[in-house]
Amino acid sequence: MIPISRPQIGEAEKAAVLEVLDSGMLVQGPRVAWLEERFAEVCGTRYAVATSSGTTALHIALLAHGIGPGDEVITTPFTFIATANSILFVGARPVFVDIEEDTFNINPALIEAAVTPRTRAIIPVHLYGHPCDLGAVMDIARRHDLVVIEDAAQAIGATYRGKTVGSFGTGCFSLYATKNVTTGEGGMITTDDEALADRCRLLRSHGMRRRYYYESLGYNFRMSDLHAAIGLAQMGRLEEFTAKRRTNATYLSVHISSVVTPQVREGCEHVWHQYTVRVDGGRDRDAAVRQLNEAGVGTGIFYPVPVHQHDYMRDVVGDVSLPVAERMAKEVLSLPVHPGLSRADLERIVEAVNGLCG
Ligand SMILES: Cc1ncc(COP(=O)(O)O)c(C=O)c1O
């Protein structure tokens, strides 16, 4: 089976981990700070703060912005659950706004109608590695004095009008095993705001600046040096990985003719965390998945249920209708696009997809 994702772990990552093990400094050595520097450089921000995951990055970014009970946060229903859960973790209320059919990202034309006096922030997601309409989102945020926390978990290196995602608002990234670069588990917050970066650093480590003196309630959301060592080796290969993903995506788009292939908006550079087609027109997506899997092609459904339709989330937000997200959840199907694919793999994927019946 051609897997839907495959972490690209080579000799550099293995050697980096062994070096940390030999050093005896498994958790509080220098590598986390080195990875933060490298990350800030790639994102074009002054600061980057490493965390234990993308989920904890979102959680402390919201806390660091002072968002909590009584506040509303506008976000997309078509995302990984952590985006919305982070809003619940801080006691705020998610408000879901429907998405655009071509990018699968939050539709900025619908955001303003969802703004209330309690709205404090917008969390747009750059889903699959395609930047959301940041120009429009940032304009709305400025007009209503809202914080923007970009969920860039899937989008390291993607650009909007030449500027890297994660540098518009406060950026939150995931370095989970399947992401474009990985530390195994890990996350990162990016910002130009020194005070905000400082609050994030405090929150990720028990509210502690001086050893065993605590300035506030805090968490253990730290990244270890072992994880950072893997990340440093991976960051050295980011350009190579992204270029390979782009070449693979182009090959798939040129050759696939049986389903709706993904679009890239003008002014956006996609990093192809996922290559997501649509099995549209009422065709049976789940049958397509079965046929592809039988042909040895791994697939992913990101995501089969929009966030607002999970029972526990419905208890919070009530019954809302978000027709585009609901339809996309039935139509999307992701195909392998990772840098580990060979030419033969790509040919096999195209043949299987173009051979779909029904
Ligand atoms: C859009 C999005 N947000 C947040 C996260 C959470 O990141 P993590 O799994 O590192 O906690 C992910 C990870 O899959 C994601 O895809």
The ligand as an ORCA input file, in Angstrom:
! r2SCAN-3c Opt
* xyz 0 1
  C      -5.362     22.145     11.576
  C      -4.715     21.557     12.804
  N      -4.761     22.224     13.964
  C      -4.181     21.754     15.068
  C      -3.525     20.542     15.085
  C      -2.980     20.012     16.366
  O      -1.626     19.700     16.315
  P      -1.019     18.503     17.196
  O      -1.508     17.222     16.645
  O       0.470     18.696     17.025
  O      -1.444     18.735     18.603
  C      -3.440     19.811     13.910
  C      -2.739     18.507     13.878
  O      -3.092     17.578     13.243
  C      -4.058     20.314     12.726
  O      -4.025     19.634     11.582
*
